[in-house]
Amino acid sequence: MSDTADSCSKTDVFDLAWVNRQAALGEPWFFAQQPSPLGSPYPIVFNDDVAALLDIDGDAARASGYAQVLSGNQVPPGAAPVSHRYGGHQFGVWAGQLGDGRAITLGDIRNSRGERYEIQLKGAGKTPFSRFADGRAVLRSAVREYLASEALAALNIPTTRALAIVGSDDPVYRETVETAAVMTRVAPSLVRFGSFELLFEGRRFDDLAPLADHVIEGHFPQLADIDDERDRHKAWIERVIELTAELIADWQAVGFCHGVLNTDNMSVLGLTLDYGPYGFMDSFDPGWICNHTDQAGRYAYDQQPHVGLWNLGRFVQSVLPLLSGVPDDAVAMGQQLLTRYRQHYDRAYMARMRAKLGLLDERDADRALIESLLRTMARDGADFTRTFRALGHVSAAPQAVDAPFVDEFADRAAASAWLADWRARLGQTDADDAPRAERMALTNPKFILRNYLAQNAIDRAAEGDTAEIERLHAVLRHPFDEQPEYEAYARLPPDWARGLVLSCSS
């Protein structure tokens, strides 16, 4: 790659170390698929953080006009585009074959540090799995995924990443006529639970092991050296269970609701995958539903841990042939593996919640203390993020001023009563305010991607002003910092935005 942006062509910038493991594995898992041309694409936003992961020079990419490549109009030399075949259970019902209906993976690369990444264009046109859809994405959904994936990454939550958004004036028909956009998604792997489910449901049992080993060799090197195939696959399945439990504990600890936890939206690497009607909670409501399509509340905030286990049940069922050639033995082994999920989840969740309260050690009464706070917050509808952030500013001294924590509650007496219990717990082990406040500031964010903030950025972008996307992303890159110049982004949502929910087309 040239050292100067001016001498770089579009394809020079994306002259990466393409490995194309998906294309090499081929059918029935991955199908060769070229992107469809997009009319007059133009750049909207580019992410230097993700570019650095891929060994892409951000300045050179901007100077070269990256829109042609990241719209799919110009495939870089060495890339081998594919679409991914998978199925899934949607809202608890087997939906059959789904697959990448609007996403085309340019290929996968290995960066200079030996890390593997897939580079995928969402909205790049029809694939064999588009069914009756147009294969396009719209600006609204592209902005929401771009911001959300980067917000979670900054919160240290495993997620796919976003490299760029490219726009076009081509019309796309959804509830209304919108304009097209292509978002470049980056991840170590985009293989999902549904990738294995479709093979199992189609009785293609011999195709399970090659895909499992493809994932293990690329992303679980510590397991790849296990010589016995059954033991290797069993260890991998257990690791998928652990990663899923840890991911959902991460979500619960920041008040994040995915909205559509279908099995085709579950990553075998434990990544947050497929941002649709997601939401960060404002007022704490354990039964909060962020997706208005989910009328029964299957994917409500407090149901996410249970759905994680249900989805893992479908995944483990699909890989039973990897555990044993004797069906009854495979079922017994699978059930035994699944029993470990609750332990993994509970340990991960409690560790995160203790950290949010500034607790350094474990006590049996901690669960009751945490649940008491959450009940008090739920009664008042206290803001999830602001309440925990404010707690970090409270002193352990009994006579200390309780504001701003109690200011988040209508029932200030109840909040003060809970603080007395919290102070008593701190007095058992750690009453030193300064180091605890510093720790709590690193686990309780001040800034999250509230729905109304994302909507403001979308509305401005639709009018041709993309500066708010950049500005909001800049704030969200440092969610634990005070950033007083951006104080407005930490305020309570306006009245019009309270309870804002979205649909699966978001």
C-alpha positions, 0 to 999 in steps of 0.5 A, a space after each residue: 500500500 502506498 504511503 501517500 493517499 493521493 497515489 492510492 486507487 480505490 482498489 489499492 486501499 483494499 489490497 488486503 491479505 485476503 484469505 477467503 476461507 468461506 469461499 474455499 469451504 464453499 457449498 453448502 455453507 457459502 455460495 459465490 455471489 457478486 454484489 449488485 451495482 448501486 446507483 451513484 454511491 457516495 460516502 456517508 461515514 467512515 470508521 478509523 477504529 475499525 479500519 485499523 483492525 483491517 490494516 486500512 489507511 483511513 485517510 487513504 480510503 477517504 482520499 481514494 473515494 471508498 464508496 465504489 468499493 464499499 457499495 459493492 460496485 467495485 470488488 477489490 482484487 483478491 476478494 471472493 464474495 459469498 453469501 451465507 446459508 443458514 436457517 433459524 427459529 424465529 419467535 420460537 418457530 422453525 422458519 426453515 432456510 433464511 440465509 444472507 438475504 441482503 448481505 454479501 461478504 467480500 471475503 475474509 482477511 488476516 491482518 498484520 497481527 494474525 487476526 481474522 476478520 470477515 468484511 461484509 456489505 449489508 444492503 449489497 443486493 439480492 442473493 440466493 436467499 433474498 426470497 422476494 426481497 430486494 436485497 437492499 438496506 436503507 439509511 435508517 437501519 444502516 445508521 442504527 447498526 453503525 452506531 449500536 455496534 460501535 457503542 457496544 464495542 466501546 462498552 467492552 461488549 462483544 459485537 460485530 463492528 462497523 467500518 463505513 456507510 455508503 449512501 445512494 439516492 436509489 429508492 427502497 420501498 419499506 413502510 415508505 419510500 426511503 433511500 438505499 445505503 450499504 453498511 460495511 460490517 466486520 467480524 471475526 466470523 458471522 457463523 451463527 446458531 442457524 448455520 448448524 440448525 439448517 444442516 441438522 434439520 435437512 439431515 445433512 449430518 456429515 456437513 456439521 463437522 466441516 463447518 464446526 472445524 472451520 470455526 474452531 480452526 479460525 477462532 478457537 485455536 486452543 481447542 484446535 489441537 485436541 486430537 480426538 474429534 468428539 472431545 474437540 467438538 464437545 469442548 467447543 460446544 461448551 465454550 459456545 454456551 459460556 460465551 453466550 451466557 457471558 454476552 447476555 450478562 453483559 447486555 443485562 448489566 448495561 440495560 441493553 435489549 436486543 429485540 429479536 433474539 431468533 437463533 439466526 441472530 445468535 453468533 457462535 462466537 458470542 458476538 452481538 449480531 444483527 441490530 434491528 429493533 434494539 434499545 438501551 433502556 431509559 426508565 428501568 422496567 424489567 419487562 421492557 419490550 423494545 420491539 413493537 412486533 414482539 407483542 407477547 414479550 418473548 424478547 423482553 429485557 428480563 426474558 433475554 437470559 431465558 431465551 439464551 438458554 432456549 436458543 442454546 437448546 436448539 443449537 445443541 440439538 443441531 450439533 448432537 451428531 458431533 457428540 456421539 454416533 449413538 443418539 441417546 448418548 448424544 442427547 444425554 451429553 447435550 443435556 449435561 452441557 446445557 445444565 452449565 448455562 445457568 451457572 455460567 450466566 449467574 456467575 457472569 451476571 453477579 460479577 458485573 452487578 457487584 462491579 456496578 455497585 463497587 463491591 470487591 468481594 462476594 457475599 451471600 447477601 449481595 443478590 438481595 442487595 442488587 435485587 432490592 435496588 432494581 425493585 426500587 428503580 422499577 417502582 419509580 421508573 428511575 433511569 437505568 444508566 443515570 442511577 448507576 452512574 450517580 451511585 459512583 458519586 455517593 460516599 460511603 460515609 453515613 452522613 454524606 450527601 446522597 444527591 445526585 443518586 436520590 435525585 433519580 428517584 421519586 421516592 427519595 426515602 426509599 432510595 436513601 434507605 437502600 443507600 444505608 444498606 449499601 453503605 453497611 455492605 461497603 463498611 464490611 470490606 471497602 469504605 475508601 471512596 476514591 478508588 471505588 468511585 474510580 472503579 465504578 466510573 469504569 463500569 457504569 457508563 455515562 453515555 449510551 446510545 439512547 433511541 432518541 439520540 440515534 433518531 436525531 442522527 438519522 433525521 439529520 442524515 436524511 436531510 443530508 447532514 451526516 455530522 451528527 453521526 460523527 459527533 454521536 459516535 465520538 461521544 459513544 467511543 468514550 462512554 465512561 469519561 465525563 466529557 462535560 462538553 457533551 453533557 446534553 447527550 447524558 440527559 434524560 430523554 425528552 417526553 416524546 422519546 420515552 418508551 420509544 420502540 421499533 419494528 423489525 424493519 428498523 
